[in-house]
Amino acid sequence: MTNPITLIQLISEQTMQNLVPLLALKPTHVIHIATPKTASRSAQIVEAARQAQVCTELESIRLSEMPTIPETSRAVQRAIEAVRKTQATPVVNFTGGTKLMSIGAYEAVMREQVTSLYVDTDHQQFIDGHSGPKLNTVLGDDFSFTPFQKSLTVNAIAVANGRQRVTGGRDWQAFLPLVSHFLQSESDEDATWKAVHGTDGICPNAREPRYAADWLPLMGYPLQLPQRVGELGLAAGLLRSDGARFLLPDTNRAKLEEVAATQRPSAQDYFDAVRPLQFALAILSGGWWEVAVTDAAHRSGQFRDLRWSVNVGERKNGFDAEEDIVGVDGVQIAYFSCKRGGAKGKLVHQLDELDNRARSIGGHFTRRFLAVYLRPFGQNAANLQKRAKELGGIQIVTPQDLRNLDVFARKNR
């Protein structure tokens, strides 16, 4: 097929069924047929395709708020006629929109005898609509999503769902020796958590200072860590030592003193100044578990573009909220929330937050994991599994599960 392709698509709230045909067909022109509610998705889809190295010219057609079968059918028919006048090859994706819109679009393609397709996201393949020339005349013989998967990154999927910023994340390799030690020594992990957040810890009851001036004394406060933990934390750059004691890093001391001396420091300056201290405390008191899960997920070979400790969206008042782990599995976002757990952990309630945050990045088609270090037992475990199932199959991961990397494999539906 030598003629350029123009892709005609129905737009709905979910965007993956519109993004993947763009990546597969690489049309020179795309016509999006949308309602007022879904019209804003068009630009997001095209920008996501651009980030995946596919550039196309966008044309939008606006339907009424609740389009009927005849309205949609006429709109698709007129779009096909306009494309034919340009000597381009029209291809219609009738997957999106409402059910009535899909019926109307399919009615039009059958009448006009043009190539059409349905996007089966669950099985990661295209299905020929059998309404005109065969789909393989424009797509080739491979109807799977495999050929373009590598171009589909966390950024592209997030942009398609309206999130404009995703950072690259942190390198976790330097922390693996410490992580390995914690996985092998529950007693040292528990002692470390108590040294940070226990009653006699540096930040008792998990309460960190709220003002820069209150952070300064903590730099001289010795952490009562197990010797091996202190040595590994020192090697990882999380701690410093004065010879006999393990202390928090003081690389930002000058900045912290400056902020403390400022009458009304900006939120941005405050968070920048305390971030190294917060990061060290976070890793020692449970953040190490995120690294353990990230490394295991990476070694499983199941995910691409795996990122630990990423920021998604815009900063709010200087605070930059972090997601634990985000990656891509096939064409789906894989989202991990990692919790240390424990008797007081409110894990059931956190499942709903996990679900909302995952879908805000990856839309409806996401794989979601809750990784818990101190796994719940009895009724708490039963309630957690029950709610995870109700939310569409959020997968619970524990340290025992990490011994078998098949835990990350996609389960048969």
NUGULO-583224 format. One line per 5 residues: their letters; for each residue x, y, z of C-alpha. Coordinates in steps of 0.5 Angstrom, whole numbers. Each point is the difference from the previous one (the first is absolute). Layout:
# NUGULO-583224
A> X:Y:Z ~ ...
//
This chain:
# NUGULO-583224
MTNPI> 0:0:0 ~ 3:6:-2 ~ -5:6:1 ~ 1:3:7 ~ -5:-2:5
TLIQL> -5:4:4 ~ -2:-3:6 ~ -8:2:3 ~ -1:-2:7 ~ -5:1:5
ISEQT> 2:3:7 ~ -2:-2:7 ~ 3:1:7 ~ 5:-5:-1 ~ 5:1:-5
MQNLV> 4:-6:-1 ~ -4:-3:-5 ~ 1:7:-4 ~ 7:0:1 ~ 3:-7:-2
PLLAL> -3:1:-7 ~ 4:6:-1 ~ 6:-3:2 ~ -2:-6:-5 ~ -2:3:-6
KPTHV> 4:7:0 ~ -5:4:-3 ~ 1:6:-4 ~ -6:3:3 ~ -5:-2:5
IHIAT> -7:2:1 ~ -3:-1:7 ~ -8:0:1 ~ -2:2:7 ~ -5:3:4
PKTAS> 1:6:4 ~ 2:-4:6 ~ 5:-4:-3 ~ 3:6:-5 ~ 6:2:4
RSAQI> 3:-8:0 ~ 1:1:-7 ~ 6:5:1 ~ 3:-5:5 ~ 0:-6:-4
VEAAR> 3:4:-6 ~ 6:3:5 ~ 1:-7:3 ~ 1:-3:-7 ~ 5:6:-1
QAQVC> 4:-3:6 ~ 0:-7:-3 ~ 3:3:-6 ~ -7:0:-5 ~ -2:7:-2
TELES> -6:1:-4 ~ -5:6:-1 ~ -6:0:4 ~ -7:2:-2 ~ -6:0:4
IRLSE> -8:-1:-1 ~ -4:2:6 ~ -7:-4:1 ~ -5:1:5 ~ 0:-1:7
MPTIP> -4:-7:-1 ~ 1:-2:-7 ~ -5:-5:-3 ~ 2:-5:-5 ~ -2:4:-6
ETSRA> 4:6:2 ~ 6:-4:1 ~ -1:-4:-7 ~ -1:7:-4 ~ 6:3:4
VQRAI> 5:-6:-2 ~ -3:-1:-7 ~ 2:8:-2 ~ 7:-1:3 ~ 1:-6:-4
EAVRK> -3:4:-6 ~ 5:5:1 ~ 6:-4:1 ~ -1:-4:-7 ~ 0:7:-3
TQATP> 7:1:3 ~ 2:-7:-4 ~ 2:-2:7 ~ -3:-7:3 ~ -5:0:5
VVNFT> 1:-4:6 ~ -6:0:6 ~ 1:-2:7 ~ -7:-1:3 ~ 3:-2:7
GGTKL> -1:6:4 ~ -6:4:1 ~ -7:-2:3 ~ -3:-7:-2 ~ -5:4:-5
MSIGA> 6:4:-3 ~ 4:-7:-1 ~ -7:-2:-4 ~ 0:6:-4 ~ 7:0:-2
YEAVM> 0:-8:-2 ~ -7:2:-4 ~ 4:5:-4 ~ 6:-4:-1 ~ -4:-6:-3
REQVT> -4:5:-4 ~ 6:3:-3 ~ 4:-6:0 ~ 7:2:3 ~ 5:-3:5
SLYVD> -2:0:7 ~ 3:-3:6 ~ -2:-1:8 ~ 5:1:5 ~ 1:-6:5
TDHQQ> 4:3:5 ~ -1:-6:5 ~ 3:-5:-5 ~ 5:5:-3 ~ -2:-1:-7
FIDGH> -4:4:-6 ~ -7:-4:-3 ~ -2:1:-7 ~ -7:3:-1 ~ -1:-3:-6
SGPKL> -3:6:-3 ~ 4:1:-6 ~ 7:-2:-2 ~ 4:-4:5 ~ 3:3:5
NTVLG> 7:-3:-2 ~ 0:4:-6 ~ 2:6:5 ~ 3:-4:6 ~ 3:-6:-3
DDFSF> -1:-7:3 ~ 2:2:7 ~ -6:2:4 ~ 3:0:7 ~ 3:6:3
TPFQK> 7:-3:1 ~ 3:4:-6 ~ -1:7:3 ~ 0:-2:8 ~ 7:3:1
SLTVN> -2:7:-2 ~ -6:0:5 ~ 4:3:6 ~ -3:2:7 ~ 0:7:-3
AIAVA> -4:-1:-6 ~ -5:-4:4 ~ -1:5:5 ~ 0:6:-5 ~ -6:-4:-3
NGRQR> -4:0:7 ~ 1:8:1 ~ 7:0:4 ~ 5:4:-3 ~ 6:-1:4
VTGGR> 3:-7:2 ~ 8:0:3 ~ 5:-5:-1 ~ 0:-3:7 ~ 6:-1:4
DWQAF> 5:-6:-1 ~ -1:-5:5 ~ 7:-4:-1 ~ 4:3:6 ~ -5:-2:5
LPLVS> -1:-8:-2 ~ 6:-2:5 ~ -4:3:6 ~ -7:-2:-3 ~ 3:-7:0
HFLQS> 2:0:7 ~ -7:2:2 ~ -3:-5:-4 ~ 4:-5:4 ~ 0:3:7
ESDED> -7:2:2 ~ 3:2:7 ~ 5:5:-3 ~ -6:3:-4 ~ -4:0:6
ATWKA> 5:3:4 ~ 2:5:-5 ~ -8:2:-1 ~ 0:1:8 ~ 7:5:-1
VHGTD> -4:4:-5 ~ -7:0:2 ~ -1:-4:7 ~ -1:4:7 ~ 7:1:1
GICPN> 2:1:-7 ~ 2:6:-4 ~ -7:2:-2 ~ -4:-3:5 ~ -7:-3:-2
AREPR> 2:2:-8 ~ -1:7:2 ~ 5:4:-4 ~ 2:7:1 ~ -4:5:-3
YAADW> 5:6:0 ~ 7:1:-3 ~ 2:2:7 ~ -2:-6:3 ~ 4:-5:-5
LPLMG> 6:3:1 ~ 1:-3:7 ~ -1:-7:-3 ~ 6:0:-4 ~ 4:-1:6
YPLQL> -5:-5:3 ~ 3:-7:0 ~ -4:-5:-3 ~ 0:-6:5 ~ 1:-5:-6
PQRVG> 2:-7:-1 ~ 8:0:-1 ~ -1:-4:-7 ~ -6:5:-2 ~ 4:6:2
ELGLA> 6:-3:-5 ~ -5:-1:-6 ~ -3:7:1 ~ 6:3:0 ~ 3:-4:-6
AGLLR> -7:2:-4 ~ 1:8:2 ~ -6:0:5 ~ 4:1:6 ~ 7:4:2
SDGAR> 4:-2:6 ~ 4:3:5 ~ 4:-6:2 ~ -4:-3:5 ~ -7:2:-2
FLLPD> -5:0:-6 ~ -3:7:-2 ~ -4:3:-5 ~ 3:3:-6 ~ 2:7:1
TNRAK> 1:2:-8 ~ -6:5:1 ~ 2:3:6 ~ 1:7:-3 ~ -6:0:-4
LEEVA> -4:-2:6 ~ 3:5:5 ~ -2:5:-5 ~ -7:-2:-1 ~ 0:0:8
ATQRP> 2:7:0 ~ -5:2:-5 ~ -6:3:3 ~ -5:-3:-5 ~ 4:-5:-4
SAQDY> -4:-2:-7 ~ -2:-7:1 ~ 4:-2:-6 ~ 6:2:4 ~ -2:-4:6
FDAVR> -1:-6:-4 ~ 7:1:-4 ~ 3:1:7 ~ -3:-6:4 ~ 0:-5:-6
PLQFA> 7:-4:1 ~ -2:-1:8 ~ -7:-2:-2 ~ 2:-5:-5 ~ 5:-3:5
LAILS> -5:-1:5 ~ -5:-3:-5 ~ 5:-5:-3 ~ 2:-2:7 ~ -7:-1:3
GGWWE> -4:-3:-6 ~ 2:3:-7 ~ 5:-6:0 ~ -6:-4:-2 ~ -1:4:-6
VAVTD> 7:-2:-2 ~ -1:-7:1 ~ -7:0:-4 ~ 3:4:-6 ~ 6:-5:0
AAHRS> -4:-6:0 ~ -5:3:-6 ~ 6:2:-4 ~ 3:-7:1 ~ -6:-3:-2
GQFRD> 0:2:-7 ~ -7:2:0 ~ 0:7:-1 ~ 3:6:-4 ~ 2:7:2
LRWSV> 0:-2:7 ~ 1:6:5 ~ 1:1:7 ~ -2:6:4 ~ -3:4:-5
NVGER> -4:7:0 ~ -6:0:-5 ~ -4:7:-1 ~ 2:7:2 ~ 3:2:7
KNGFD> -5:3:5 ~ 2:5:4 ~ 7:-3:0 ~ -2:-7:2 ~ 2:-5:-5
AEEDI> -4:-6:1 ~ 3:-7:-2 ~ -2:-6:-2 ~ 3:-6:2 ~ 1:-4:-6
VGVDG> -3:1:-7 ~ 2:-4:-7 ~ -3:-3:-6 ~ -3:-7:-1 ~ -1:-1:-7
VQIAY> -5:6:-2 ~ -2:1:8 ~ 3:4:5 ~ 2:-4:6 ~ -1:3:7
FSCKR> 3:-2:6 ~ -1:3:7 ~ 5:-3:5 ~ -2:0:8 ~ 4:-2:6
GGAKG> -7:-2:3 ~ 0:-3:7 ~ -6:0:5 ~ -2:7:-1 ~ 0:0:-7
KLVHQ> -6:2:-3 ~ 1:-4:-7 ~ -7:-1:-2 ~ -2:8:0 ~ 7:1:-4
LDELD> -2:-5:-5 ~ -5:5:-3 ~ 5:6:0 ~ 4:-5:-4 ~ -5:-1:-5
NRARS> -2:7:-1 ~ 8:2:-1 ~ 1:-6:-5 ~ -6:2:-4 ~ 2:7:0
IGGHF> 7:-2:-4 ~ -2:-6:-4 ~ -8:1:0 ~ -4:-6:0 ~ 5:-5:-3
TRRFL> 5:-1:6 ~ 3:-5:4 ~ 0:2:7 ~ 4:-3:6 ~ 0:1:7
AVYLR> 7:-2:3 ~ 0:-2:8 ~ 6:-1:4 ~ -3:-2:6 ~ -6:-4:-3
PFGQN> -7:0:4 ~ -3:-6:3 ~ -7:-3:2 ~ -5:4:-1 ~ 4:6:-3
AANLQ> 3:-4:-5 ~ -7:-2:-2 ~ -3:7:0 ~ 6:2:-5 ~ -1:-5:-5
KRAKE> -7:1:0 ~ 1:7:-1 ~ 5:-1:-5 ~ -4:-5:-4 ~ -6:5:0
LGGIQ> 4:5:-3 ~ 2:-4:-6 ~ 5:-4:2 ~ 6:4:3 ~ 5:-5:2
IVTPQ> 3:-1:7 ~ 8:-1:0 ~ 4:-2:6 ~ 7:-2:2 ~ -1:-7:-1
DLRNL> -3:1:-7 ~ 6:4:-2 ~ 4:-7:0 ~ -4:-2:-6 ~ 0:5:-6
DVFAR> -6:-3:-3 ~ -4:4:5 ~ 0:6:-5 ~ -2:-4:-6 ~ -7:2:-3
KNR> -5:-5:3 ~ -5:-3:-5 ~ -7:3:0
//
